[in-house]
Amino acid sequence: MRRFALSVLLVASSFSAAAQAPYVPLEQRLSAAQLAEVGLSPAQLQALNRVLRQAQDGGPVVARAAAAQVPAGVPAPAAMHLGLEEGPVSARLVGEVAGWAPGTVFTLDNGQQWQVMKGQMTLRAPLQAPQIEVIPGIAGRWFLQVDEDLPKARVFRLR
């Protein structure tokens, strides 16, 4: 988490130093491992690039624009809770699952693929095509849940 915060500070400070330089997307600034560690979905990464590009260009920042449109008395959405506006993904795993560890890739019957970042588990008995949920967390984190009585795996979306 400290690496992520440092990366965000470095990116933000580079905007003031290079106000006239063209915007460089985060995918070109960070390695694949760094992007995976942050755990943003493709849609969240695209939104973050848009907001940072607007901030660099001196244009309106989406958060300020969105806050201006919120009726009086209604709290504005907090930027720290990225991912919470997206609901859980319910699907079936394709094939059998006997457990997981960092690097394990799960393919869902809806075509999505999720890779485990943190957490490991060995099941007592393999499960054939279990129903699962991928649950959003704070700051773009996602957790794969095979059974509510088992620990969740922290995952990020591949596709």
N, C-alpha and C positions, 0 to 999 in steps of 0.2 A: 504494500500500500504506500509506503514511503517513496519507493521508486516511481510509482504512478504520480504522486503529488509533486515530486521533483520534476518529472517530465512535463506535467501541466504548467508548472511555474516557468520552466525553461522555454516552453513553447510560447507562453503568454509574454514573457519578457522579450522574446525575439521579435514580437510584433512592434514594440515601441522602437527598437533599434533599426528595424527594416520596414518602416511604414510605407515606403514607396516600392518595395520589392513585391513581385507577384506572389500570390498565395500558393504555398506548397501543401498539398493534402497530407494528412497524418500518415496515410499508407506509405508515402514516400519518405517521411521523416523517421518513422519507427520501424524496427525489424518485425518480422512475423511473430517472433517470440514475445516482443513487447506488446504488440497488438493483442495477442492471445492472453497475456497476463491481465490486460485491462478488461477484456471480456465483453466488449461492446458488440451488439448485433450489427449486421450490415446497415440496417435502417438508422440505428443510433449513431454509428460512425459517420454516415452521410449527414445526419442532422448536426452533429458536432462540427464537421468540416464546414457546413453552411454557416453556422453561427460564428465560427472563428474567422471565416472569410469576410463576413459582414463586419465583424469587429475590426479587422485589419483595414478594411476599406472605409471605415468611418461611417458605415451605414447603420441602420437600426438593428439592434440585437433582438433576436426573436423573443427572448425572455422578457425584455422591456415591452415589446409590442404586445405580447400575450398578456402581460400584467395590466397594460392599459385597457385591454378589452374585457377584463374581469369586472363584473358588476360590483358596486360598493357592498361591503359586508361579506363578500365571498373570498376566502383566502386563495391567493395565487398558488399554482403548483410549485413545489420546491424543486429546484434544479438538481439537488443532491439525490433525488429519488428517481433517477433515470431508470427506465425499465419497469417501474411499477404501473405505468399507464398501459402496458401490454399485459394481457391476461395469460394464464398458464396454457401450455400446449398439452392437450390430451391426445394420445395416439397409442398404437401398438408398436412394440419393437419388432423388427424383422429378424426372424431366426430365434436362436436360443441364447440365453444369458446365464452364465454360471458365476458371474461376479464382474468386478471392474477394478481398474487401477489407473493412475495417470497415463494418458495416451490411448486408452480404450475408446473406440469410436462406436457409437450407437446409431444405427440407421432406423428411422421410423417409417411406418407405412404411409405417411403423408409426404415422403421424399426428403424430409429434413435429416441432416446428420449432425450429431453433437459429440464432441470429444471431451473426455474427462480431464480436468486440470488438477483437481485435488480430491482426495478421498479414495479409499479402496475398500473392497468388500468381497468375500467369497461366500456364495450362497450355499446352504446345506444341500440343496438339490437344484439343479438347473431348471430354469423356467422357459417354457416354449412360448414365444410371442406374447409376453405379458403386456397388459395395459399399463401405461406409465403416464406420468405428468412431468413436464419440464416447467419449473416454477420460477418466475422472475424474482430477483432480490433487489437490494439497494445498489445503486451505482453500476447498473448494467450486468450484475452477476446473475447467473442462472444455475438452478439446481435440479438434477434429475432424480425423481423419486420412483422407485420400482414398487415399493410397498411402504405405507405410512409407518410401519413398525421398524423399518430398516433405515440406517443412515442415508442421507442424500449425498450424491456426488456433485461437486461443483463442475459445471460444464460450460463450454462455449460452442457456439454454432459454427459449423463448417460450411453448410449450405442448406 
